[in-house]
C-alpha cells in the first residue's frame, strides 16, 4: 500500500534527509513535502530566509505533516541541532498520529508518544510495517 509520508529532520543534515526521502519514494510512497529540495532550490534555510519566506516554509511543513499518513523524524546526530522538527512532532501528535522517531527514547518527553527506533534502517522498516 502506498503511503503519504512526511520526513522531518535538521537542515544541517540535509543529505541524510534526502537519502531517506529517495528510499521512501523508491518504495512507491508519496512525500508530502520535499523540504530539502526547496532548500536546494532557494539556497537558503532558516535564518537565511526572509520573514515571508519563513512563514511560507513553515506553513508548507505543517501542511505536509497534516497530509501525511506517517511522519518520520530523523533526529540530528553528532551534536547538530534542530528546532522546527520538535514542533512538527507535536503537530503530528496533536492530530493523533504516532510518529516514527529516530533517536533515543530519552531525548525529550515528546518522544514518549513516538515509535522510537535506533537508526534510519529501523525507521524505514517501521514505515513499511504500517
Backbone as ProteinMPNN parsed JSONL, in Angstrom:
{"seq_chain_A": "XXXXXXXXXXXXXXXXXXXXXXXXXXXXXXXXXXXXXXXXXXXXXXXXXXXXXXXXXXXXXXXXXXXXXXXXXXXXXXXXXXXXXXXXXXXXXXXXXXXXXXXXXXXXXXXXXXXXXXXXXXXXXXXXXX", "coords_chain_A": {"N_chain_A": [[0.838, -1.185, 0.0], [0.532, 2.196, -0.825], [1.796, 4.977, 0.891], [1.324, 8.289, 2.243], [3.921, 10.284, 3.156], [5.715, 12.176, 5.531], [8.903, 13.463, 6.022], [10.864, 14.553, 8.504], [13.582, 16.546, 9.728], [16.904, 17.762, 10.395], [18.127, 20.692, 8.847], [20.816, 20.91, 8.777], [21.619, 18.363, 8.334], [20.99, 17.713, 5.699], [21.645, 15.979, 3.566], [21.244, 13.454, 4.657], [18.449, 13.456, 5.114], [17.62, 13.728, 2.447], [18.522, 11.281, 1.379], [16.908, 9.476, 2.798], [14.372, 10.246, 1.946], [14.586, 9.641, -0.802], [14.717, 6.853, -0.617], [12.181, 6.264, 0.464], [10.524, 7.152, -1.615], [11.392, 5.399, -3.653], [10.316, 3.077, -2.738], [7.747, 3.379, -3.453], [6.126, 5.204, -2.174], [4.522, 8.377, -1.379], [5.881, 11.573, -0.955], [5.001, 14.104, 1.202], [6.005, 16.698, 1.432], [8.894, 17.922, 0.115], [11.163, 19.212, 1.674], [14.022, 19.383, 1.71], [14.595, 19.611, -1.045], [13.452, 22.075, -1.595], [15.093, 23.743, -0.08], [17.508, 23.334, -1.414], [16.815, 24.407, -3.895], [16.303, 27.133, -3.314], [18.577, 27.815, -1.972], [18.694, 28.595, 0.614], [18.093, 28.308, 4.144], [16.182, 28.376, 7.1], [17.515, 30.792, 9.068], [18.462, 32.177, 6.865], [16.289, 32.885, 5.404], [13.79, 35.286, 4.456], [11.218, 37.122, 6.27], [8.567, 36.56, 5.204], [9.19, 34.359, 3.613], [10.019, 32.528, 5.568], [7.584, 32.151, 6.94], [5.99, 31.021, 4.87], [7.464, 28.683, 4.329], [7.315, 27.348, 6.786], [4.55, 27.003, 7.023], [4.156, 25.276, 4.858], [5.547, 23.021, 5.779], [4.022, 22.318, 8.085], [1.519, 21.852, 6.879], [2.226, 19.649, 5.339], [2.801, 17.761, 7.306], [0.233, 17.41, 8.341], [-0.994, 16.289, 6.134], [0.116, 13.805, 5.926], [0.204, 10.222, 6.132], [2.004, 8.906, 7.646], [4.566, 10.109, 9.711], [8.002, 10.596, 9.764], [10.736, 11.223, 11.75], [13.963, 12.346, 11.739], [16.197, 12.527, 14.032], [18.826, 14.797, 14.662], [22.328, 14.006, 14.531], [25.552, 13.728, 16.15], [25.929, 16.141, 17.654], [24.58, 18.11, 16.235], [21.808, 20.364, 15.795], [18.218, 20.85, 15.887], [15.247, 22.718, 15.523], [12.674, 23.213, 14.448], [11.742, 20.634, 13.85], [10.909, 19.536, 16.268], [8.542, 20.919, 16.853], [7.053, 20.071, 14.685], [6.785, 17.356, 15.298], [5.151, 17.57, 17.572], [2.887, 18.713, 16.368], [2.05, 16.598, 14.721], [1.473, 14.687, 16.687], [-0.595, 16.006, 18.025], [-2.596, 15.701, 16.229], [-3.241, 13.124, 16.577], [-1.488, 11.24, 15.623], [1.138, 8.743, 15.692], [4.237, 9.354, 15.527], [7.212, 8.157, 13.83], [10.311, 8.08, 15.297], [13.677, 8.665, 15.011], [16.157, 8.123, 17.115], [16.874, 8.559, 20.556], [14.921, 7.257, 23.245], [14.889, 8.852, 25.438], [15.378, 11.423, 24.647], [13.608, 13.54, 24.827], [10.564, 14.494, 26.524], [8.672, 14.503, 24.606], [9.178, 12.4, 22.886], [8.045, 10.257, 24.138], [5.597, 9.703, 23.113], [6.04, 8.64, 20.663], [7.001, 6.248, 18.144], [9.902, 4.982, 18.823], [12.956, 4.466, 17.269], [16.189, 3.02, 16.528], [17.83, 3.659, 14.303], [18.119, 4.85, 10.852], [17.514, 2.766, 9.09], [15.882, 1.128, 10.667], [13.786, 2.908, 10.989], [12.784, 3.031, 8.397], [11.893, 0.397, 8.147], [9.879, 0.42, 10.107], [8.128, 2.238, 8.951], [7.382, 0.818, 6.626], [6.009, -1.216, 7.845], [3.594, -0.196, 8.52]], "CA_chain_A": [[0.0, 0.0, 0.0], [1.27, 3.447, -0.908], [1.527, 5.901, 1.987], [1.778, 9.671, 2.183], [4.935, 10.314, 4.208], [6.495, 13.383, 5.79], [10.202, 13.183, 6.631], [11.41, 15.735, 9.164], [14.957, 16.412, 10.183], [17.672, 19.001, 10.52], [18.708, 21.167, 7.59], [22.258, 20.66, 8.879], [21.817, 17.001, 7.851], [20.136, 17.658, 4.516], [21.958, 14.788, 2.768], [20.59, 12.312, 5.316], [17.017, 13.547, 4.795], [17.472, 13.441, 1.021], [18.686, 9.838, 1.18], [15.729, 8.787, 3.323], [13.275, 10.578, 1.024], [14.784, 8.814, -2.009], [14.364, 5.478, -0.257], [10.723, 6.214, 0.609], [9.967, 7.237, -2.974], [11.725, 4.177, -4.38], [9.406, 2.039, -2.252], [6.428, 3.656, -4.014], [5.345, 6.1, -1.327], [4.443, 9.782, -1.771], [6.421, 12.521, 0.023], [4.056, 15.222, 1.285], [6.739, 17.94, 1.179], [10.324, 17.674, -0.004], [11.799, 20.44, 2.139], [15.407, 19.518, 1.25], [14.608, 20.106, -2.43], [13.161, 23.513, -1.536], [16.309, 24.411, 0.4], [18.486, 23.286, -2.513], [16.365, 25.322, -4.948], [16.454, 28.527, -2.894], [19.906, 28.048, -1.417], [18.561, 29.196, 1.951], [17.327, 27.595, 5.163], [16.003, 29.011, 8.405], [17.921, 32.187, 9.249], [18.712, 32.795, 5.576], [15.014, 33.234, 4.781], [13.101, 36.494, 4.891], [10.046, 36.874, 7.123], [7.501, 35.894, 4.446], [9.697, 33.044, 3.206], [9.959, 31.651, 6.749], [6.179, 31.823, 7.159], [5.547, 30.099, 3.818], [8.146, 27.399, 4.509], [6.752, 26.695, 7.978], [3.188, 26.581, 6.674], [4.284, 24.098, 3.998], [5.926, 21.89, 6.637], [2.87, 21.914, 8.908], [0.52, 21.254, 5.979], [2.726, 18.332, 4.951], [2.6, 16.883, 8.463], [-1.199, 17.074, 8.441], [-1.364, 15.491, 4.959], [0.84, 12.534, 5.947], [-0.263, 9.032, 6.848], [3.093, 8.572, 8.561], [5.643, 11.091, 9.82], [9.268, 10.044, 10.234], [11.595, 12.319, 12.169], [15.363, 11.944, 11.838], [16.873, 13.395, 14.997], [20.202, 15.045, 14.24], [23.397, 13.291, 15.233], [26.866, 14.378, 16.271], [25.876, 17.48, 18.211], [23.806, 19.042, 15.416], [20.529, 20.675, 16.433], [17.047, 21.203, 15.099], [14.189, 23.321, 16.332], [11.382, 23.028, 13.804], [11.317, 19.243, 13.892], [10.199, 19.27, 17.527], [7.177, 21.438, 16.695], [6.379, 19.176, 13.734], [6.401, 16.156, 16.047], [3.994, 17.955, 18.387], [1.724, 18.887, 15.485], [1.606, 15.253, 14.334], [0.872, 14.065, 17.86], [-1.859, 16.692, 18.311], [-3.592, 15.16, 15.293], [-3.475, 11.731, 16.914], [-0.505, 10.357, 14.981], [2.274, 8.231, 16.444], [5.36, 9.483, 14.596], [8.418, 7.351, 13.966], [11.386, 8.982, 15.713], [15.0, 8.041, 15.023], [16.95, 8.74, 18.176], [16.806, 7.876, 21.845], [13.623, 7.498, 23.866], [15.017, 9.846, 26.496], [15.77, 12.708, 24.077], [12.641, 14.544, 25.262], [9.279, 13.892, 26.876], [7.915, 14.425, 23.358], [9.383, 11.096, 22.265], [7.262, 9.232, 24.832], [4.425, 9.431, 22.284], [6.553, 8.277, 19.342], [7.638, 4.945, 17.974], [11.323, 5.328, 18.815], [13.823, 3.453, 16.652], [17.602, 3.338, 16.72], [18.544, 4.176, 13.136], [17.298, 5.126, 9.672], [17.017, 1.495, 8.556], [14.755, 0.726, 11.516], [12.688, 3.827, 10.68], [12.197, 2.595, 7.139], [11.163, -0.845, 8.449], [8.654, 0.814, 10.83], [7.256, 2.835, 7.94], [6.864, -0.248, 5.768], [5.112, -2.078, 8.631], [2.313, 0.484, 8.775]], "C_chain_A": [[0.884, 1.25, 0.0], [0.828, 4.387, 0.212], [1.959, 7.311, 1.625], [2.678, 9.867, 3.403], [5.558, 11.701, 4.303], [7.773, 12.962, 6.498], [10.74, 14.489, 7.187], [12.832, 15.481, 9.616], [15.614, 17.774, 10.262], [18.243, 19.414, 9.17], [20.224, 20.99, 7.592], [22.617, 19.243, 8.428], [20.969, 16.751, 6.602], [20.394, 16.402, 3.67], [21.28, 13.542, 3.347], [19.104, 12.305, 5.0], [16.774, 13.222, 3.331], [17.573, 11.943, 0.738], [17.459, 9.073, 1.66], [14.526, 9.028, 2.407], [13.388, 9.76, -0.26], [14.361, 7.373, -1.752], [12.854, 5.299, -0.143], [10.052, 6.26, -0.761], [10.208, 5.955, -3.769], [10.822, 3.015, -3.963], [7.969, 2.287, -2.708], [5.541, 4.555, -3.181], [5.455, 7.549, -1.813], [4.992, 10.644, -0.64], [5.524, 13.76, 0.035], [4.728, 16.58, 1.102], [8.225, 17.632, 1.205], [11.065, 18.956, 0.368], [13.281, 20.513, 1.76], [15.511, 20.044, -0.187], [14.338, 21.608, -2.468], [14.375, 24.301, -1.06], [17.354, 24.44, -0.709], [18.127, 24.304, -3.596], [16.625, 26.781, -4.564], [17.859, 28.851, -2.406], [19.88, 28.61, -0.012], [17.745, 28.274, 2.861], [17.275, 28.446, 6.423], [16.41, 30.484, 8.424], [18.176, 32.904, 7.931], [17.451, 33.257, 4.863], [14.482, 34.556, 5.303], [11.845, 36.129, 5.676], [8.937, 36.115, 6.384], [7.922, 34.492, 4.001], [9.653, 32.056, 4.368], [8.533, 31.213, 7.018], [5.706, 30.786, 6.14], [6.18, 28.714, 3.971], [7.561, 26.64, 5.696], [5.332, 26.207, 7.712], [3.226, 25.319, 5.81], [4.654, 22.867, 4.818], [4.742, 21.397, 7.457], [1.764, 21.294, 8.062], [0.935, 19.838, 5.585], [2.585, 17.323, 6.079], [1.139, 16.455, 8.532], [-1.665, 16.219, 7.271], [-0.784, 14.073, 4.995], [0.065, 11.435, 6.674], [0.735, 8.654, 7.926], [4.111, 9.709, 8.535], [6.859, 10.388, 10.406], [10.179, 11.221, 10.549], [12.996, 11.796, 12.456], [16.09, 12.901, 12.772], [18.328, 13.573, 14.588], [21.205, 14.323, 15.143], [24.605, 14.199, 15.4], [26.788, 15.838, 16.7], [25.139, 18.51, 17.375], [22.446, 19.251, 16.09], [19.431, 20.902, 15.397], [16.036, 21.827, 16.039], [12.825, 23.007, 15.738], [10.86, 21.612, 13.901], [10.514, 18.946, 15.154], [8.762, 19.771, 17.454], [6.388, 20.568, 15.723], [5.935, 17.889, 14.423], [5.16, 16.449, 16.883], [2.74, 18.123, 17.553], [1.172, 17.524, 15.071], [0.902, 14.573, 15.496], [-0.476, 14.702, 18.201], [-2.976, 16.211, 17.397], [-3.847, 13.678, 15.533], [-2.499, 10.75, 16.311], [0.525, 9.872, 16.0], [3.469, 8.274, 15.486], [6.449, 8.443, 14.862], [9.557, 8.334, 14.24], [12.69, 8.208, 15.759], [15.855, 8.781, 16.038], [16.878, 7.893, 19.425], [15.49, 8.217, 22.519], [13.697, 8.505, 25.002], [15.471, 11.211, 25.971], [14.881, 13.84, 24.59], [11.38, 13.826, 25.709], [8.407, 13.722, 25.635], [8.02, 13.028, 22.749], [8.622, 9.972, 22.963], [6.01, 8.855, 24.046], [4.825, 9.145, 20.841], [6.927, 6.802, 19.335], [9.121, 5.249, 17.794], [12.125, 4.16, 18.257], [15.26, 3.953, 16.677], [18.286, 3.982, 15.523], [17.597, 4.313, 11.942], [16.745, 3.848, 9.047], [15.81, 1.009, 9.357], [13.546, 1.634, 11.274], [11.99, 3.411, 9.39], [11.39, 1.321, 7.353], [9.848, -0.529, 9.176], [7.644, 1.43, 9.885], [6.61, 1.76, 7.089], [5.887, -1.159, 6.514], [3.747, -1.45, 8.862], [1.337, 0.235, 7.658]], "O_chain_A": [[1.862, 1.333, 0.743], [-0.367, 4.567, 0.449], [2.853, 7.504, 0.8], [2.256, 9.645, 4.538], [5.886, 12.32, 3.29], [7.733, 12.194, 7.46], [11.036, 15.419, 6.437], [13.23, 14.342, 9.857], [14.948, 18.808, 10.201], [18.78, 18.585, 8.436], [20.846, 20.929, 6.531], [23.785, 18.952, 8.169], [20.319, 15.714, 6.472], [19.456, 15.827, 3.12], [20.803, 12.684, 2.604], [18.551, 11.261, 4.653], [15.821, 12.513, 3.005], [16.798, 11.403, -0.052], [17.017, 8.129, 1.005], [13.756, 8.107, 2.131], [12.385, 9.242, -0.752], [13.714, 6.753, -2.596], [12.309, 4.295, -0.603], [9.125, 5.497, -1.032], [9.318, 5.486, -4.479], [10.592, 2.087, -4.738], [7.073, 1.504, -2.391], [4.343, 4.664, -3.44], [6.367, 7.896, -2.563], [4.608, 10.463, 0.516], [5.314, 14.389, -1.002], [4.078, 17.526, 0.657], [8.749, 17.139, 2.204], [11.535, 19.69, -0.501], [13.773, 21.612, 1.504], [16.407, 20.826, -0.503], [14.924, 22.328, -3.276], [14.658, 25.387, -1.565], [18.012, 25.46, -0.917], [18.999, 24.976, -4.147], [17.106, 27.568, -5.379], [18.283, 30.007, -2.421], [20.905, 29.051, 0.506], [16.842, 27.566, 2.415], [18.23, 29.149, 6.753], [15.717, 31.326, 7.853], [18.113, 34.133, 7.885], [17.525, 33.938, 3.84], [14.701, 34.905, 6.463], [11.46, 34.962, 5.736], [8.425, 35.123, 6.901], [7.12, 33.559, 4.01], [9.295, 30.892, 4.187], [8.285, 30.039, 7.293], [5.091, 29.786, 6.51], [5.516, 27.697, 3.769], [7.34, 25.432, 5.618], [4.961, 25.112, 8.135], [2.427, 24.403, 6.004], [4.127, 21.782, 4.574], [4.485, 20.195, 7.519], [1.138, 20.319, 8.478], [0.099, 18.937, 5.507], [2.284, 16.155, 5.834], [0.84, 15.282, 8.753], [-2.646, 15.487, 7.406], [-1.159, 13.233, 4.176], [-0.621, 11.672, 7.668], [0.364, 8.148, 8.985], [4.471, 10.208, 7.469], [6.764, 9.68, 11.409], [10.371, 12.109, 9.717], [13.19, 10.922, 13.301], [16.545, 13.964, 12.349], [18.991, 12.608, 14.209], [20.963, 14.075, 16.324], [24.657, 15.299, 14.851], [27.508, 16.681, 16.164], [25.074, 19.677, 17.761], [21.995, 18.407, 16.864], [19.689, 21.114, 14.212], [15.985, 21.49, 17.222], [11.919, 22.579, 16.453], [9.652, 21.407, 14.023], [9.546, 18.187, 15.111], [7.854, 19.104, 17.949], [5.191, 20.35, 15.914], [4.84, 17.388, 14.166], [4.221, 15.654, 16.897], [1.652, 17.726, 17.972], [-0.042, 17.321, 15.07], [-0.146, 13.953, 15.315], [-1.399, 14.004, 18.621], [-4.154, 16.3, 17.74], [-4.586, 13.044, 14.779], [-2.664, 9.541, 16.471], [0.75, 10.507, 17.03], [3.685, 7.334, 14.721], [6.581, 7.924, 15.97], [9.742, 9.302, 13.502], [12.797, 7.207, 16.466], [16.226, 9.936, 15.829], [16.828, 6.665, 19.359], [14.993, 9.335, 22.387], [12.661, 8.965, 25.482], [15.901, 12.062, 26.75], [15.345, 14.966, 24.768], [11.145, 12.681, 25.324], [7.504, 12.885, 25.62], [7.059, 12.53, 22.163], [8.555, 8.856, 22.446], [5.424, 7.8, 24.286], [4.049, 9.378, 19.913], [7.14, 6.192, 20.383], [9.542, 5.717, 16.736], [11.994, 3.022, 18.707], [15.516, 5.147, 16.828], [19.219, 4.766, 15.694], [16.426, 3.939, 12.017], [15.628, 3.846, 8.529], [14.83, 0.533, 8.783], [12.406, 1.176, 11.347], [10.763, 3.436, 9.3], [10.303, 1.184, 6.791], [8.82, -1.143, 8.89], [6.444, 1.18, 9.999], [5.402, 1.798, 6.858], [5.037, -1.799, 5.895], [2.836, -2.116, 9.353], [0.21, 0.728, 7.701]]}, "name": "protein", "num_of_chains": 1, "seq": "XXXXXXXXXXXXXXXXXXXXXXXXXXXXXXXXXXXXXXXXXXXXXXXXXXXXXXXXXXXXXXXXXXXXXXXXXXXXXXXXXXXXXXXXXXXXXXXXXXXXXXXXXXXXXXXXXXXXXXXXXXXXXXXXXX"}
